[in-house]
Amino acid sequence: MQFMLMINEDESAYAGPDGAALLEATLAGHMKLAEDLVAAGVPFSGERLKPAATATTIRWENGTATLHDGPFAETHEELGGFYIIDVESLDAALEWARRIPVPKGGIEVRPVWPMGAEG
């Protein structure tokens, strides 16, 4: 079963005098996680996203679309990246999600609903 592990983090954690070192350590943690997924034989994919300031959102209301700068939600956390992993259960997905390095924020774990799948 596939699960998407969405990395929601506060980009401000990487600001300030220690920000560059924290970013470097976080990226090293992601590389280690990828190595561990490969070693465990867990099929996965993932990508890092550009900062939330580069986002454009389309909002719909009563059939009318409007464009907005910025991320989709009013929040201090932005979607910074994701992994899609193929594991046997939610418990296994949660075990992997707990290993994602996030200095400040959270990980949303959600099952993937394959296209064309019933219910």
MDTraj code that builds the backbone (N, CA, C; nanometers):
import mdtraj as md
import numpy as np

residues = "MET GLN PHE MET LEU MET ILE ASN GLU ASP GLU SER ALA TYR ALA GLY PRO ASP GLY ALA ALA LEU LEU GLU ALA THR LEU ALA GLY HIS MET LYS LEU ALA GLU ASP LEU VAL ALA ALA GLY VAL PRO PHE SER GLY GLU ARG LEU LYS PRO ALA ALA THR ALA THR THR ILE ARG TRP GLU ASN GLY THR ALA THR LEU HIS ASP GLY PRO PHE ALA GLU THR HIS GLU GLU LEU GLY GLY PHE TYR ILE ILE ASP VAL GLU SER LEU ASP ALA ALA LEU GLU TRP ALA ARG ARG ILE PRO VAL PRO LYS GLY GLY ILE GLU VAL ARG PRO VAL TRP PRO MET GLY ALA GLU GLY".split()
xyz = np.array([
    [0.0847, -0.1172, 0.0000],
    [0.0000, 0.0000, 0.0000],
    [0.0893, 0.1235, 0.0000],
    [0.0534, 0.2209, -0.0806],
    [0.1324, 0.3439, -0.0861],
    [0.0801, 0.4474, 0.0121],
    [0.1742, 0.5196, 0.0713],
    [0.1429, 0.6297, 0.1616],
    [0.2255, 0.7503, 0.1195],
    [0.1639, 0.8684, 0.1279],
    [0.2367, 0.9921, 0.1039],
    [0.2709, 1.0517, 0.2395],
    [0.3972, 1.0833, 0.2583],
    [0.4463, 1.1458, 0.3811],
    [0.4764, 1.2907, 0.3470],
    [0.3853, 1.3814, 0.3843],
    [0.3987, 1.5222, 0.3490],
    [0.4716, 1.5966, 0.4604],
    [0.5764, 1.6648, 0.4240],
    [0.6618, 1.7341, 0.5197],
    [0.6138, 1.8781, 0.5311],
    [0.5465, 1.9087, 0.6397],
    [0.4979, 2.0442, 0.6664],
    [0.5895, 2.1055, 0.7711],
    [0.6612, 2.2086, 0.7311],
    [0.7564, 2.2668, 0.8240],
    [0.7516, 2.4182, 0.8217],
    [0.8042, 2.4759, 0.9278],
    [0.8128, 2.6205, 0.9407],
    [0.9459, 2.6634, 0.8805],
    [0.9400, 2.7270, 0.7640],
    [1.0623, 2.7668, 0.6949],
    [1.1485, 2.8624, 0.7759],
    [1.0906, 2.9305, 0.8738],
    [1.1677, 3.0255, 0.9544],
    [1.2733, 2.9549, 1.0400],
    [1.2609, 2.8243, 1.0574],
    [1.3601, 2.7497, 1.1353],
    [1.4987, 2.7588, 1.0709],
    [1.5026, 2.7840, 0.9397],
    [1.6298, 2.7902, 0.8680],
    [1.6850, 2.9318, 0.8563],
    [1.6208, 3.0277, 0.9216],
    [1.6683, 3.1663, 0.9207],
    [1.7668, 3.1859, 1.0356],
    [1.8326, 3.2959, 1.0346],
    [1.9218, 3.3299, 1.1442],
    [2.0603, 3.2717, 1.1285],
    [2.1453, 3.2956, 1.2272],
    [2.2863, 3.2579, 1.2158],
    [2.3105, 3.1065, 1.2077],
    [2.2233, 3.0246, 1.2631],
    [2.2411, 2.8796, 1.2603],
    [2.1589, 2.8128, 1.1503],
    [2.0888, 2.8922, 1.0709],
    [1.9991, 2.8381, 0.9694],
    [2.0678, 2.7521, 0.8649],
    [2.1818, 2.7973, 0.8145],
    [2.2509, 2.7215, 0.7101],
    [2.2984, 2.5865, 0.7628],
    [2.3504, 2.5852, 0.8851],
    [2.3971, 2.4596, 0.9451],
    [2.2798, 2.3658, 0.9707],
    [2.1669, 2.4217, 1.0143],
    [2.0487, 2.3398, 1.0390],
    [1.9968, 2.2806, 0.9080],
    [1.9952, 2.3600, 0.8021],
    [1.9513, 2.3104, 0.6720],
    [2.0435, 2.1984, 0.6239],
    [2.1735, 2.2169, 0.6387],
    [2.2694, 2.1147, 0.5975],
    [2.2472, 1.9847, 0.6761],
    [2.2260, 1.9956, 0.8056],
    [2.2013, 1.8766, 0.8884],
    [2.0699, 1.8089, 0.8505],
    [1.9685, 1.8894, 0.8212],
    [1.8390, 1.8341, 0.7822],
    [1.8505, 1.7598, 0.6498],
    [1.9190, 1.8187, 0.5525],
    [1.9377, 1.7533, 0.4229],
    [2.0177, 1.6237, 0.4375],
    [2.1167, 1.6236, 0.5251],
    [2.1933, 1.5011, 0.5513],
    [2.1016, 1.3941, 0.6116],
    [2.0086, 1.4354, 0.6958],
    [1.9119, 1.3414, 0.7530],
    [1.8224, 1.2805, 0.6466],
    [1.7840, 1.3611, 0.5482],
    [1.7019, 1.3092, 0.4378],
    [1.7816, 1.2098, 0.3529],
    [1.9085, 1.2383, 0.3294],
    [1.9923, 1.1457, 0.2525],
    [2.0054, 1.0127, 0.3271],
    [2.0223, 1.0190, 0.4584],
    [2.0318, 0.8974, 0.5399],
    [1.9013, 0.8199, 0.5339],
    [1.7884, 0.8884, 0.5430],
    [1.6586, 0.8219, 0.5351],
    [1.6443, 0.7510, 0.4000],
    [1.6818, 0.8166, 0.2909],
    [1.6737, 0.7554, 0.1578],
    [1.7608, 0.6296, 0.1516],
    [1.8813, 0.6365, 0.2084],
    [1.9691, 0.5187, 0.2126],
    [1.9044, 0.4059, 0.2923],
    [1.8415, 0.4385, 0.4029],
    [1.7758, 0.3378, 0.4873],
    [1.6557, 0.2757, 0.4166],
    [1.5785, 0.3561, 0.3425],
    [1.4656, 0.3034, 0.2662],
    [1.5147, 0.2045, 0.1606],
    [1.6221, 0.2403, 0.0907],
    [1.6793, 0.1510, -0.0099],
    [1.7276, 0.0224, 0.0560],
    [1.8005, 0.0355, 0.1665],
    [1.8545, -0.0817, 0.2359],
    [1.7436, -0.1744, 0.2850],
    [1.6285, -0.1163, 0.3232],
    [1.5156, -0.1953, 0.3722],
    [1.4300, -0.2503, 0.2581],
    [1.4617, -0.2131, 0.1346],
    [1.3849, -0.2607, 0.0197],
    [1.2487, -0.1957, 0.0062],
    [1.2326, -0.0744, 0.0612],
    [1.1046, -0.0037, 0.0546],
    [1.1014, 0.0815, -0.0724],
    [1.0103, 0.0511, -0.1665],
    [0.9986, 0.1369, -0.2846],
    [0.9522, 0.2772, -0.2422],
    [1.0179, 0.3794, -0.2977],
    [0.9805, 0.5156, -0.2603],
    [1.0180, 0.6134, -0.3698],
    [0.9571, 0.7305, -0.3619],
    [0.9972, 0.8454, -0.4414],
    [0.9784, 0.9667, -0.3522],
    [1.0344, 1.0773, -0.3917],
    [1.0179, 1.1979, -0.3120],
    [1.0844, 1.3152, -0.3798],
    [1.0431, 1.4310, -0.3397],
    [1.1008, 1.5539, -0.3946],
    [1.0991, 1.6627, -0.2885],
    [1.1933, 1.7524, -0.3010],
    [1.1994, 1.8733, -0.2208],
    [1.1277, 1.9823, -0.2997],
    [1.0558, 2.0686, -0.2319],
    [0.9850, 2.1775, -0.2992],
    [1.0555, 2.3103, -0.2736],
    [1.0411, 2.4023, -0.3672],
    [1.0957, 2.5370, -0.3473],
    [1.0164, 2.6054, -0.2364],
    [1.0679, 2.7153, -0.1784],
    [0.9995, 2.7826, -0.0671],
    [0.8555, 2.8228, -0.0991],
    [0.7754, 2.8347, 0.0039],
    [0.6335, 2.8666, -0.0110],
    [0.6115, 2.9982, -0.0857],
    [0.7065, 3.0904, -0.0770],
    [0.6921, 3.2191, -0.1457],
    [0.6858, 3.2024, -0.2972],
    [0.7282, 3.0871, -0.3503],
    [0.7234, 3.0640, -0.4943],
    [0.5912, 3.0016, -0.5387],
    [0.5031, 2.9706, -0.4449],
    [0.3781, 2.9007, -0.4761],
    [0.2719, 2.9946, -0.5334],
    [0.1861, 2.9392, -0.6158],
    [0.0657, 3.0064, -0.6631],
    [-0.0497, 2.9107, -0.6377],
    [-0.1577, 2.9612, -0.5844],
    [-0.2737, 2.8785, -0.5515],
    [-0.3926, 2.9222, -0.6352],
    [-0.4665, 2.8255, -0.6849],
    [-0.5934, 2.8522, -0.7526],
    [-0.7044, 2.8180, -0.6542],
    [-0.7902, 2.9144, -0.6260],
    [-0.9043, 2.8915, -0.5372],
    [-1.0324, 2.9011, -0.6187],
    [-1.1252, 2.8116, -0.5872],
    [-1.2541, 2.8084, -0.6565],
    [-1.3642, 2.8487, -0.5611],
    [-1.4531, 2.9326, -0.6098],
    [-1.5727, 2.9687, -0.5330],
    [-1.6867, 2.9901, -0.6314],
    [-1.7914, 2.9099, -0.6152],
    [-1.9090, 2.9195, -0.7018],
    [-1.8727, 2.9157, -0.8500],
    [-1.7790, 2.8280, -0.8861],
    [-1.7419, 2.8104, -1.0257],
    [-1.6437, 2.9121, -1.0804],
    [-1.5990, 3.0068, -0.9985],
    [-1.5047, 3.1090, -1.0421],
    [-1.3678, 3.0812, -0.9813],
    [-1.2657, 3.0808, -1.0659],
    [-1.1293, 3.0568, -1.0196],
    [-1.0556, 3.1889, -1.0023],
    [-0.9816, 3.2005, -0.8931],
    [-0.8955, 3.3166, -0.8716],
    [-0.7564, 3.2667, -0.8355],
    [-0.6547, 3.3426, -0.8750],
    [-0.5164, 3.3085, -0.8455],
    [-0.4685, 3.3874, -0.7248],
    [-0.3899, 3.3210, -0.6423],
    [-0.3345, 3.3841, -0.5219],
    [-0.1869, 3.3479, -0.5103],
    [-0.1046, 3.4419, -0.4696],
    [0.0353, 3.4128, -0.4409],
    [0.0431, 3.3390, -0.3091],
    [0.1371, 3.2467, -0.3011],
    [0.1625, 3.1783, -0.1761],
    [0.0994, 3.0414, -0.1661],
    [0.1234, 2.9758, -0.0527],
    [0.0768, 2.8392, -0.0332],
    [-0.0742, 2.8332, -0.0152],
    [-0.1272, 2.7121, -0.0172],
    [-0.2717, 2.6926, -0.0183],
    [-0.3399, 2.7236, 0.1135],
    [-0.2680, 2.7213, 0.2240],
    [-0.3317, 2.7359, 0.3547],
    [-0.2744, 2.8559, 0.4296],
    [-0.3554, 2.9141, 0.5126],
    [-0.3091, 3.0203, 0.6009],
    [-0.2475, 2.9534, 0.7236],
    [-0.1172, 2.9427, 0.7236],
    [-0.0489, 2.8705, 0.8295],
    [0.0961, 2.9159, 0.8370],
    [0.1620, 2.8795, 0.9449],
    [0.3046, 2.9093, 0.9585],
    [0.3895, 2.7953, 0.9045],
    [0.3246, 2.6851, 0.8674],
    [0.3957, 2.5718, 0.8116],
    [0.3612, 2.5593, 0.6633],
    [0.4614, 2.5238, 0.5850],
    [0.4422, 2.5079, 0.4423],
    [0.4790, 2.3654, 0.4035],
    [0.4208, 2.3168, 0.2950],
    [0.4589, 2.1871, 0.2416],
    [0.5973, 2.2020, 0.1812],
    [0.6955, 2.1382, 0.2426],
    [0.8338, 2.1537, 0.1991],
    [0.8824, 2.0420, 0.1098],
    [0.8117, 1.9308, 0.1094],
    [0.8516, 1.8173, 0.0280],
    [0.7672, 1.6966, 0.0651],
    [0.7991, 1.5841, 0.0050],
    [0.7194, 1.4648, 0.0319],
    [0.7971, 1.3397, -0.0048],
    [0.7540, 1.2302, 0.0518],
    [0.7958, 1.0966, 0.0115],
    [0.6694, 1.0197, -0.0202],
    [0.6753, 0.9320, -0.1179],
    [0.5709, 0.8330, -0.1390],
    [0.6396, 0.6991, -0.1194],
    [0.5911, 0.6240, -0.0212],
    [0.6512, 0.4949, 0.0100],
    [0.5479, 0.3847, -0.0092],
    [0.5949, 0.2651, -0.0366],
    [0.5079, 0.1500, -0.0557],
    [0.5408, 0.0486, 0.0529],
    [0.4569, 0.0445, 0.1551],
    [0.4771, -0.0445, 0.2702],
    [0.3481, -0.1205, 0.2984],
    [0.3554, -0.2159, 0.3901],
    [0.2420, -0.3050, 0.4129],
    [0.1302, -0.2476, 0.4992],
    [0.1564, -0.1402, 0.5746],
    [0.0529, -0.0926, 0.6667],
    [0.0758, 0.0526, 0.7063],
    [-0.0275, 0.1112, 0.7671],
    [-0.0149, 0.2460, 0.8220],
    [0.0913, 0.2485, 0.9310],
    [0.0957, 0.1453, 1.0140],
    [0.1969, 0.1415, 1.1203],
    [0.3381, 0.1497, 1.0628],
    [0.3626, 0.0774, 0.9545],
    [0.4946, 0.0829, 0.8908],
    [0.5214, 0.2223, 0.8339],
    [0.4188, 0.2832, 0.7724],
    [0.4346, 0.4185, 0.7181],
    [0.4671, 0.5170, 0.8298],
    [0.4009, 0.5022, 0.9435],
    [0.4265, 0.5915, 1.0572],
    [0.5678, 0.5733, 1.1120],
    [0.6160, 0.4502, 1.1120],
    [0.7540, 0.4264, 1.1574],
    [0.8531, 0.5021, 1.0700],
    [0.8338, 0.4971, 0.9382],
    [0.9223, 0.5708, 0.8481],
    [0.9029, 0.7212, 0.8639],
    [0.7803, 0.7668, 0.8773],
    [0.7529, 0.9103, 0.8912],
    [0.8208, 0.9688, 1.0139],
    [0.8272, 0.8915, 1.1214],
    [0.8933, 0.9399, 1.2441],
    [1.0421, 0.9665, 1.2229],
    [1.0994, 0.9119, 1.1192],
    [1.2424, 0.9262, 1.0927],
    [1.2745, 1.0456, 1.0020],
    [1.1733, 1.1137, 0.9521],
    [1.1973, 1.2286, 0.8645],
    [1.2445, 1.3467, 0.9487],
    [1.3594, 1.4052, 0.9143],
    [1.4094, 1.5181, 0.9930],
    [1.3302, 1.6462, 0.9643],
    [1.2677, 1.7000, 1.0672],
    [1.1928, 1.8248, 1.0577],
    [1.2252, 1.9072, 1.1824],
    [1.3021, 2.0160, 1.1673],
    [1.3375, 2.0964, 1.2839],
    [1.2166, 2.1576, 1.3542],
    [1.1154, 2.1977, 1.2767],
    [0.9979, 2.2617, 1.3354],
    [0.8809, 2.2399, 1.2404],
    [0.7850, 2.1569, 1.2791],
    [0.6718, 2.1295, 1.1917],
    [0.6168, 1.9906, 1.2155],
    [0.5627, 1.9285, 1.1124],
    [0.5024, 1.7976, 1.1279],
    [0.5006, 1.7219, 0.9965],
    [0.4622, 1.5959, 1.0049],
    [0.4520, 1.5093, 0.8890],
    [0.3092, 1.4578, 0.8807],
    [0.2435, 1.4807, 0.7692],
    [0.1104, 1.4241, 0.7461],
    [0.1280, 1.2953, 0.6677],
    [0.0692, 1.1873, 0.7176],
    [0.0760, 1.0575, 0.6521],
    [-0.0627, 1.0267, 0.5972],
    [-0.0699, 1.0035, 0.4664],
    [-0.2002, 0.9810, 0.4048],
    [-0.1890, 0.8694, 0.3012],
    [-0.2834, 0.7726, 0.3027],
    [-0.2804, 0.6681, 0.2007],
    [-0.3047, 0.7278, 0.0617],
    [-0.2373, 0.6706, -0.0369],
    [-0.2575, 0.7109, -0.1755],
    [-0.3789, 0.6353, -0.2283],
    [-0.4662, 0.7045, -0.2964],
    [-0.5851, 0.6454, -0.3575],
    [-0.5552, 0.6321, -0.5050],
    [-0.5172, 0.5127, -0.5503],
    [-0.4772, 0.4956, -0.6909],
    [-0.5886, 0.5358, -0.7872],
    [-0.5500, 0.5935, -0.8974],
    [-0.6460, 0.6327, -1.0005],
    [-0.7205, 0.5092, -1.0495],
    [-0.8519, 0.5202, -1.0623],
    [-0.9322, 0.4108, -1.1111],
    [-0.9708, 0.3099, -1.0047],
    [-0.9192, 0.3254, -0.8832],
    [-0.9507, 0.2302, -0.7760],
    [-1.0904, 0.2568, -0.7224],
    [-1.1589, 0.1529, -0.6906],
    [-1.2921, 0.1657, -0.6319],
    [-1.2802, 0.1925, -0.4824],
    [-1.3758, 0.2740, -0.4302],
    [-1.3911, 0.3002, -0.2870],
    [-1.2662, 0.3229, -0.2174],
])
top = md.Topology()
chain = top.add_chain()
for i, resn in enumerate(residues, 1):
    res = top.add_residue(resn, chain, resSeq=i)
    for name in ("N", "CA", "C"):
        top.add_atom(name, md.element.get_by_symbol(name[0]), res)
traj = md.Trajectory(xyz[None], top)
